[in-house]
Protein backbone atom coordinates (compact mmCIF):
# COMPACT_ATOMS: atom_id res chain seq x y z
CA UNK A 1 0.00 0.00 0.00
CA UNK A 2 1.35 3.41 -0.91
CA UNK A 3 0.63 6.57 0.97
CA UNK A 4 0.09 9.76 -0.88
CA UNK A 5 1.10 13.04 0.60
CA UNK A 6 -1.58 15.71 0.75
CA UNK A 7 -1.63 18.18 -2.10
CA UNK A 8 -0.24 21.61 -1.29
CA UNK A 9 -2.86 24.28 -0.65
CA UNK A 10 -4.06 26.23 -3.69
CA UNK A 11 -2.41 29.61 -4.25
CA UNK A 12 -3.59 32.97 -5.50
CA UNK A 13 -2.59 34.34 -8.88
CA UNK A 14 -0.05 36.52 -7.03
CA UNK A 15 1.43 33.47 -5.35
CA UNK A 16 1.76 31.72 -8.70
CA UNK A 17 3.30 34.85 -10.28
CA UNK A 18 5.83 35.05 -7.45
CA UNK A 19 6.75 31.37 -7.82
CA UNK A 20 6.98 31.40 -11.64
CA UNK A 21 7.00 35.01 -12.91
CA UNK A 22 7.92 34.28 -16.55
CA UNK A 23 5.39 31.47 -16.90
CA UNK A 24 2.69 33.56 -15.20
CA UNK A 25 3.36 36.43 -17.61
CA UNK A 26 3.06 34.03 -20.59
CA UNK A 27 -0.22 32.62 -19.29
CA UNK A 28 -1.66 36.03 -18.50
CA UNK A 29 -0.67 37.30 -21.96
CA UNK A 30 -2.49 34.33 -23.54
CA UNK A 31 -5.68 35.09 -21.56
CA UNK A 32 -5.51 38.76 -22.51
CA UNK A 33 -5.52 38.01 -26.24
CA UNK A 34 -9.31 37.53 -26.12
CA UNK A 35 -12.09 38.81 -23.90
CA UNK A 36 -14.16 35.62 -23.49
CA UNK A 37 -12.94 32.25 -22.25
CA UNK A 38 -14.46 28.89 -21.32
CA UNK A 39 -15.24 28.04 -17.69
CA UNK A 40 -15.95 24.49 -16.55
CA UNK A 41 -17.83 23.97 -13.29
CA UNK A 42 -19.60 21.00 -11.72
CA UNK A 43 -23.39 20.69 -11.70
CA UNK A 44 -25.24 19.41 -8.65
CA UNK A 45 -25.25 15.88 -10.14
CA UNK A 46 -21.46 16.03 -10.71
CA UNK A 47 -21.63 16.40 -14.48
CA UNK A 48 -19.64 19.19 -16.12
CA UNK A 49 -21.07 22.55 -17.13
CA UNK A 50 -19.14 24.63 -19.67
CA UNK A 51 -19.94 28.33 -20.09
CA UNK A 52 -18.38 31.52 -21.36
CA UNK A 53 -16.70 33.94 -18.98
CA UNK A 54 -14.50 37.02 -18.87
CA UNK A 55 -11.34 36.64 -16.78
CA UNK A 56 -9.94 39.71 -15.04
CA UNK A 57 -6.40 40.05 -13.67
CA UNK A 58 -6.58 42.69 -10.97
CA UNK A 59 -5.39 43.25 -7.36
CA UNK A 60 -2.79 40.47 -7.82
CA UNK A 61 -5.68 38.02 -8.37
CA UNK A 62 -7.40 36.19 -11.19
CA UNK A 63 -11.01 37.33 -10.79
CA UNK A 64 -14.13 35.73 -12.20
CA UNK A 65 -17.24 37.90 -12.36
CA UNK A 66 -20.73 36.50 -12.96
CA UNK A 67 -24.31 37.57 -13.22
CA UNK A 68 -26.38 37.17 -10.04
CA UNK A 69 -27.57 33.62 -9.47
CA UNK A 70 -26.17 32.41 -12.79
CA UNK A 71 -25.83 28.64 -12.99
CA UNK A 72 -22.03 28.87 -12.99
CA UNK A 73 -22.06 31.05 -9.86
CA UNK A 74 -24.42 28.64 -8.11
CA UNK A 75 -22.21 25.74 -9.18
CA UNK A 76 -19.13 27.43 -7.68
CA UNK A 77 -20.94 28.29 -4.45
CA UNK A 78 -21.84 24.62 -4.05
CA UNK A 79 -18.56 23.12 -5.32
CA UNK A 80 -15.70 25.59 -5.88
CA UNK A 81 -13.69 23.41 -8.28
CA UNK A 82 -13.24 24.88 -11.75
CA UNK A 83 -11.13 24.86 -14.88
CA UNK A 84 -10.72 27.94 -17.06
CA UNK A 85 -9.55 27.48 -20.64
CA UNK A 86 -8.23 30.47 -22.59
CA UNK A 87 -10.13 31.23 -25.77
CA UNK A 88 -8.32 29.24 -28.49
CA UNK A 89 -8.81 32.00 -31.06
CA UNK A 90 -10.18 32.11 -34.57
CA UNK A 91 -8.07 29.38 -36.17
CA UNK A 92 -6.11 26.22 -35.49
CA UNK A 93 -2.70 27.94 -35.42
CA UNK A 94 -2.68 29.00 -31.74
CA UNK A 95 0.82 30.48 -32.06
CA UNK A 96 0.67 31.60 -28.40
CA UNK A 97 -0.19 28.12 -27.22
CA UNK A 98 -3.14 26.61 -25.44
CA UNK A 99 -3.59 27.61 -21.79
CA UNK A 100 -5.77 26.53 -18.89
CA UNK A 101 -5.86 27.04 -15.15
CA UNK A 102 -7.62 24.89 -12.59
CA UNK A 103 -8.39 25.29 -8.93
CA UNK A 104 -11.00 26.53 -6.53
CA UNK A 105 -13.10 29.68 -6.82
CA UNK A 106 -13.64 31.62 -3.60
CA UNK A 107 -16.46 34.14 -3.55
CA UNK A 108 -15.38 37.64 -2.55
CA UNK A 109 -17.75 39.21 -0.04
CA UNK A 110 -15.52 41.94 1.41
CA UNK A 111 -17.38 45.21 0.70
CA UNK A 112 -14.12 47.16 0.31
CA UNK A 113 -12.80 44.79 -2.38
CA UNK A 114 -16.14 44.77 -4.18
CA UNK A 115 -16.31 48.59 -4.06
CA UNK A 116 -12.77 48.83 -5.45
CA UNK A 117 -13.66 46.40 -8.24
CA UNK A 118 -16.80 48.40 -9.09
CA UNK A 119 -14.80 51.63 -9.13
CA UNK A 120 -12.19 50.21 -11.52
CA UNK A 121 -14.33 48.01 -13.76
CA UNK A 122 -17.89 49.42 -13.56
CA UNK A 123 -19.52 46.00 -14.10
CA UNK A 124 -23.27 45.58 -14.48
CA UNK A 125 -24.71 45.25 -10.99
CA UNK A 126 -25.51 43.13 -9.10
CA UNK A 127 -22.90 40.45 -9.66
CA UNK A 128 -20.92 37.66 -8.02
CA UNK A 129 -17.15 38.00 -7.83
CA UNK A 130 -14.82 35.06 -7.24
CA UNK A 131 -11.06 34.88 -6.94
CA UNK A 132 -9.18 31.88 -8.28
CA UNK A 133 -7.06 29.76 -5.99
CA UNK A 134 -4.87 27.78 -8.36
CA UNK A 135 -4.04 24.09 -8.16
CA UNK A 136 -2.67 23.72 -11.70
CA UNK A 137 -1.59 25.87 -14.64
CA UNK A 138 -0.88 24.28 -18.03
CA UNK A 139 0.36 25.63 -21.36
CA UNK A 140 0.72 23.49 -24.47
CA UNK A 141 2.45 24.87 -27.53
CA UNK A 142 4.60 24.01 -30.48
CA UNK A 143 8.32 24.57 -30.88
CA UNK A 144 9.23 23.47 -34.38
CA UNK A 145 8.38 19.77 -34.57
CA UNK A 146 8.02 19.46 -30.80
CA UNK A 147 4.91 19.62 -28.67
CA UNK A 148 5.90 21.48 -25.49
CA UNK A 149 3.84 20.93 -22.35
CA UNK A 150 4.50 23.22 -19.39
CA UNK A 151 2.72 22.55 -16.11
CA UNK A 152 2.89 24.04 -12.66
CA UNK A 153 1.33 23.03 -9.34
CA UNK A 154 1.71 24.73 -5.95
CA UNK A 155 4.85 23.67 -4.14
CA UNK A 156 6.44 22.23 -7.29
CA UNK A 157 8.77 23.75 -9.88
CA UNK A 158 7.60 24.41 -13.42
CA UNK A 159 7.74 21.16 -15.38
CA UNK A 160 8.43 21.16 -19.12
CA UNK A 161 8.01 18.11 -21.36
CA UNK A 162 8.95 18.11 -25.04
CA UNK A 163 7.41 15.47 -27.31
CA UNK A 164 8.22 14.80 -30.95
HUNOR-V532803 format. One line per field, one symbol per residue. phi: phi as a letter, one per 40 degrees, with the letter a starting at -180 (. if undefined). Layout:
BEGIN
phi: ???
END
This chain:
BEGIN
phi: .bbbcccccdbcdccccccbdcccccccdccccbcbbbbbbbcdcgccbbacacbbcafgbcbbbaccfcdcccdcccaccabbbcdcgcaccfccgbbabbibbbccbcdcccccccccbfccbcabbbbcbcbabbbbabbgcbcbbbabbdgbcdbbbbbc
END
